[in-house]
Amino acid sequence: MTGKERREQLIGVSRALFAEKGFDGTSIEEIAAKAKVSKPVVYEHFGAKEGIYAVVVDREMQRLLSMVTQSLVDAPPRLKLERAALAMLQYIEESSEGFRILVRDSHAASGTGTFASLISEIARQVEDVLAEAAAAHGYDPHYAPMYAQMLVGMVALTGQWWLDVRKPPREEVAAHLVNLAWNGLNRLDPNPTISEESRGLIITPPVTTITTAPLSEKERREQEKARERRIKEQEKARERQRKELEKLRREQEKARARQLRAQAKLAARQAKAAAKAGVTGPAPAASPQATAAATDGDHATANADES
């Protein structure tokens, strides 16, 4: 194996390990063992783990940027949005390992920036599309950079979700993304579809030679199991959240019930106290008219006795 071929092999092996375990979870020992070489061979080509990681991240960023750039060729604004969304989803579909590496925070020593910087770079390329569309509809194109960040961020986050679920199909996902971005919530198309001009579009990424040792049956099973574990963990997290919300709802209902019972008991005590006061308490004061009548009666009785 020539030096160039060995370098490409090490990049391919490292790419798979970084995607599975991340930068911190991958060691030079693992890379060397997977490539069936000694550690000094890895150091000879890349100097350190940071060196090989920087190469892997840079290649993935350039691949994705190139695909998005190619999609933004001369076309009406809506077609450009469709094709940009399709290009990003195609990259995720074809380069799942690369996308997993990019969505992790790039290691500080990589020197290649983070996924956020990549999104910003793509957003800068989308700005012109949005500025053109804004001007055509009488809106201020000054806000195009802000809307570009919103749009690209929406596609990127949807891509992270789609990376694991892989349904609905790529074109259907792109159709719904463009539907929301182009029509807005107030004018959503209930059955969006990709335009005929974009249907079946495949972007040809730049050619890079990466020689990766074929996965064994055991390794393929392990990758599938890892993917299933991620999906199960997401489902468990959603179930925990649902249970926590249900528990909170029950506690609120119990608190309201306790409050109502306390109010009912207080009202009952007050009613009982009022009733008791009416039976055994002091007689109510006589009215002036009653007092006067009683006085006149006493005088009349006294006069009768004297007679």
C-alpha positions as CSV (number, residue, x, y, z in Angstrom):
1,M,0.0,0.0,0.0
2,T,1.4,3.4,-1.0
3,G,1.7,6.3,1.4
4,K,-1.3,8.0,-0.2
5,E,-3.4,4.9,0.0
6,R,-2.5,4.4,3.6
7,R,-3.4,8.0,4.4
8,E,-6.8,7.5,2.8
9,Q,-7.3,4.3,4.6
10,L,-6.6,5.9,7.9
11,I,-9.0,8.8,7.1
12,G,-11.8,6.3,6.3
13,V,-11.2,4.2,9.4
14,S,-11.1,7.4,11.6
15,R,-14.2,8.8,10.0
16,A,-16.2,5.7,11.0
17,L,-14.9,5.7,14.6
18,F,-15.4,9.5,15.1
19,A,-19.0,9.1,13.8
20,E,-19.7,6.3,16.2
21,K,-17.8,7.5,19.3
22,G,-17.0,11.1,18.8
23,F,-13.6,12.8,19.1
24,D,-13.1,12.2,22.9
25,G,-14.3,8.6,22.7
26,T,-11.9,7.6,19.9
27,S,-8.2,6.9,20.6
28,I,-5.1,6.6,18.4
29,E,-4.9,3.0,19.6
30,E,-8.4,2.2,18.2
31,I,-7.6,3.8,14.9
32,A,-4.3,1.9,14.5
33,A,-6.0,-1.4,15.5
34,K,-8.9,-0.9,13.1
35,A,-6.5,-0.1,10.2
36,K,-4.2,-2.9,11.3
37,V,-1.2,-0.7,11.6
38,S,1.0,0.4,14.5
39,K,0.5,3.7,16.3
40,P,3.6,5.3,14.9
41,V,2.2,4.9,11.4
42,V,-0.8,7.1,12.4
43,Y,1.5,9.7,14.0
44,E,3.7,9.7,10.9
45,H,0.7,10.7,8.7
46,F,-1.2,13.1,10.9
47,G,1.0,13.9,14.0
48,A,-1.9,13.4,16.5
49,K,-5.5,12.6,16.8
50,E,-6.4,16.3,16.3
51,G,-4.7,16.2,13.0
52,I,-6.7,13.4,11.5
53,Y,-9.9,14.7,13.0
54,A,-9.3,18.1,11.4
55,V,-8.9,16.4,8.0
56,V,-12.1,14.4,8.4
57,V,-14.1,17.4,9.4
58,D,-12.7,19.6,6.7
59,R,-13.5,17.0,4.0
60,E,-17.1,16.7,5.2
61,M,-17.6,20.4,5.4
62,Q,-16.3,20.9,1.9
63,R,-18.4,18.0,0.5
64,L,-21.6,19.5,2.0
65,L,-20.8,23.1,1.0
66,S,-20.0,21.9,-2.6
67,M,-23.3,20.1,-2.9
68,V,-25.3,23.0,-1.6
69,T,-23.4,25.4,-3.9
70,Q,-24.1,23.3,-6.9
71,S,-27.8,23.3,-6.1
72,L,-28.0,27.1,-6.2
73,V,-27.5,27.4,-9.9
74,D,-29.6,29.7,-12.1
75,A,-33.3,29.0,-11.4
76,P,-36.3,30.7,-9.9
77,P,-36.0,31.3,-6.1
78,R,-38.4,28.5,-5.1
79,L,-36.6,26.0,-7.2
80,K,-33.3,27.0,-5.6
81,L,-34.8,26.5,-2.1
82,E,-36.1,23.0,-3.2
83,R,-32.7,22.0,-4.6
84,A,-30.8,23.3,-1.6
85,A,-33.0,21.3,0.8
86,L,-32.7,18.2,-1.5
87,A,-28.9,18.6,-1.6
88,M,-28.6,18.8,2.2
89,L,-30.9,15.8,2.7
90,Q,-29.0,13.9,0.0
91,Y,-25.7,14.5,1.8
92,I,-27.3,13.2,5.1
93,E,-28.6,10.2,3.2
94,E,-25.3,9.3,1.5
95,S,-22.9,10.5,4.2
96,S,-24.6,9.6,7.4
97,E,-21.2,9.1,9.2
98,G,-20.0,12.5,8.0
99,F,-23.1,14.3,9.1
100,R,-22.9,12.6,12.6
101,I,-19.4,14.0,12.9
102,L,-20.4,17.5,11.8
103,V,-23.4,17.8,14.1
104,R,-21.2,17.2,17.1
105,D,-19.3,20.2,18.4
106,S,-16.0,20.2,16.5
107,H,-13.1,19.8,18.9
108,A,-11.3,23.0,19.7
109,A,-8.0,21.7,18.3
110,S,-9.5,20.8,15.0
111,G,-9.1,24.4,13.6
112,T,-12.1,23.8,11.3
113,G,-14.9,25.5,13.2
114,T,-18.2,24.0,14.4
115,F,-21.4,22.9,12.7
116,A,-22.8,26.3,13.5
117,S,-20.1,27.9,11.4
118,L,-20.9,25.6,8.6
119,I,-24.6,26.5,8.8
120,S,-23.6,30.1,8.7
121,E,-21.5,29.6,5.6
122,I,-24.5,27.8,3.8
123,A,-26.8,30.6,5.0
124,R,-24.5,33.2,3.4
125,Q,-25.0,31.4,0.1
126,V,-28.8,31.3,0.5
127,E,-29.0,35.1,1.3
128,D,-29.0,36.0,-2.4
129,V,-31.9,33.7,-3.1
130,L,-34.0,35.2,-0.3
131,A,-33.0,38.8,-1.1
132,E,-34.1,38.2,-4.7
133,A,-37.4,36.7,-3.6
134,A,-38.0,39.5,-1.1
135,A,-37.4,42.2,-3.7
136,A,-39.7,40.5,-6.2
137,H,-42.5,40.5,-3.6
138,G,-42.0,44.1,-2.4
139,Y,-40.2,43.2,0.9
140,D,-37.1,44.7,2.3
141,P,-34.1,42.5,1.2
142,H,-32.2,44.0,4.1
143,Y,-33.5,41.1,6.3
144,A,-32.4,38.4,3.9
145,P,-29.4,37.3,6.1
146,M,-31.7,36.8,9.1
147,Y,-34.2,34.8,7.1
148,A,-31.3,32.7,5.6
149,Q,-30.2,31.7,9.1
150,M,-33.8,30.7,10.0
151,L,-34.3,28.7,6.8
152,V,-30.9,26.8,6.9
153,G,-31.3,26.2,10.6
154,M,-34.7,24.7,10.0
155,V,-33.4,22.4,7.3
156,A,-30.4,21.4,9.4
157,L,-32.4,20.5,12.5
158,T,-34.9,18.6,10.4
159,G,-32.0,16.7,8.9
160,Q,-30.7,15.7,12.4
161,W,-34.1,14.2,13.1
162,W,-34.4,12.5,9.7
163,L,-30.9,11.0,10.2
164,D,-32.3,8.4,12.5
165,V,-35.9,8.0,11.4
166,R,-35.3,8.1,7.6
167,K,-39.0,8.6,6.8
168,P,-40.8,10.0,5.0
169,P,-38.6,9.8,1.8
170,R,-36.1,12.6,1.1
171,E,-38.2,14.4,-1.6
172,E,-41.3,14.4,0.7
173,V,-39.3,15.9,3.5
174,A,-37.9,18.6,1.2
175,A,-41.4,19.3,-0.1
176,H,-42.7,20.0,3.4
177,L,-39.7,22.1,4.3
178,V,-40.2,24.3,1.3
179,N,-43.9,24.4,1.9
180,L,-43.4,25.8,5.4
181,A,-40.6,28.2,4.3
182,W,-42.3,29.4,1.1
183,N,-46.0,29.5,2.1
184,G,-45.8,30.1,5.8
185,L,-48.1,28.6,8.4
186,N,-51.1,30.7,7.2
187,R,-51.0,29.4,3.6
188,L,-49.7,25.9,3.9
189,D,-50.4,23.5,1.1
190,P,-52.2,20.4,2.6
191,N,-50.5,18.1,0.0
192,P,-47.1,19.6,-0.9
193,T,-45.0,18.0,-3.6
194,I,-41.6,18.7,-5.2
195,S,-41.8,20.4,-8.5
196,E,-41.2,18.4,-11.7
197,E,-38.0,20.3,-12.3
198,S,-36.5,19.1,-9.0
199,R,-37.9,15.6,-9.0
200,G,-35.2,13.0,-9.0
201,L,-32.5,15.6,-8.6
202,I,-29.2,14.1,-7.5
203,I,-26.2,16.3,-6.8
204,T,-22.8,14.9,-7.7
205,P,-20.5,15.6,-4.8
206,P,-16.8,16.3,-5.3
207,V,-14.8,13.1,-5.8
208,T,-12.7,12.1,-2.8
209,T,-10.9,8.8,-2.5
210,I,-11.5,7.2,0.8
211,T,-10.6,3.6,1.1
212,T,-12.4,2.0,4.0
213,A,-12.0,-1.6,5.0
214,P,-15.4,-3.4,4.3
215,L,-17.4,-4.0,7.4
216,S,-17.8,-7.5,8.7
217,E,-21.2,-9.0,9.4
218,K,-20.6,-8.5,13.1
219,E,-19.7,-4.8,12.6
220,R,-22.8,-4.2,10.5
221,R,-25.0,-5.8,13.2
222,E,-23.3,-3.6,15.8
223,Q,-24.0,-0.5,13.8
224,E,-27.7,-1.5,13.3
225,K,-28.0,-2.2,17.0
226,A,-26.5,1.2,17.8
227,R,-29.0,2.9,15.6
228,E,-31.8,0.9,17.2
229,R,-30.6,1.9,20.6
230,R,-30.6,5.6,19.6
231,I,-34.1,5.3,18.4
232,K,-35.2,3.5,21.6
233,E,-33.5,6.1,23.8
234,Q,-35.4,8.9,21.9
235,E,-38.7,7.0,22.4
236,K,-37.9,6.5,26.1
237,A,-37.1,10.2,26.5
238,R,-40.5,11.1,24.9
239,E,-42.3,8.6,27.1
240,R,-40.6,10.0,30.2
241,Q,-41.6,13.4,29.2
242,R,-45.2,12.3,28.7
243,K,-45.3,10.5,32.1
244,E,-43.9,13.6,33.8
245,L,-46.6,15.8,32.2
246,E,-49.2,13.3,33.2
247,K,-47.9,13.2,36.8
248,L,-47.9,17.0,37.0
249,R,-51.5,17.1,35.7
250,R,-52.6,14.5,38.3
251,E,-50.9,16.5,41.1
252,Q,-52.5,19.7,39.9
253,E,-55.9,17.9,40.0
254,K,-55.3,16.6,43.5
255,A,-54.3,20.0,44.7
256,R,-57.5,21.5,43.3
257,A,-59.5,18.7,44.9
258,R,-57.8,19.3,48.3
259,Q,-58.5,23.0,48.0
260,L,-62.2,22.4,47.2
261,R,-62.5,20.0,50.1
262,A,-60.9,22.6,52.4
263,Q,-63.2,25.3,51.2
264,A,-66.2,23.0,51.7
265,K,-65.1,22.1,55.3
266,L,-64.6,25.7,56.1
267,A,-68.0,26.6,54.8
268,A,-69.6,23.8,56.8
269,R,-67.9,24.9,60.0
270,Q,-69.0,28.5,59.5
271,A,-72.6,27.4,58.8
272,K,-72.5,25.2,62.0
273,A,-71.1,28.0,64.1
274,A,-73.7,30.4,62.8
275,A,-76.5,27.9,63.5
276,K,-75.2,27.3,67.0
277,A,-75.0,31.0,67.7
278,G,-78.6,31.4,66.7
279,V,-79.9,28.8,69.3
280,T,-77.8,29.3,72.4
281,G,-76.5,32.8,72.1
282,P,-77.8,36.0,73.8
283,A,-81.2,37.2,72.8
284,P,-81.2,39.9,70.2
285,A,-81.7,43.4,71.5
286,A,-85.3,44.6,71.5
287,S,-86.2,47.3,69.1
288,P,-87.2,50.8,70.5
289,Q,-90.8,50.2,69.6
290,A,-90.9,46.9,71.6
291,T,-89.2,48.6,74.6
292,A,-91.7,51.4,74.6
293,A,-94.6,49.0,74.4
294,A,-93.3,47.1,77.4
295,T,-92.8,50.2,79.4
296,D,-96.4,51.4,78.8
297,G,-97.6,47.9,79.9
298,D,-95.8,48.2,83.2
299,H,-97.2,51.6,83.9
300,A,-100.7,50.3,83.3
301,T,-100.3,47.4,85.6
302,A,-99.0,49.7,88.4
303,N,-101.9,52.0,88.1
304,A,-104.4,49.1,88.4
305,D,-102.8,47.9,91.6
306,E,-103.0,51.3,93.2
307,S,-106.7,51.5,92.4
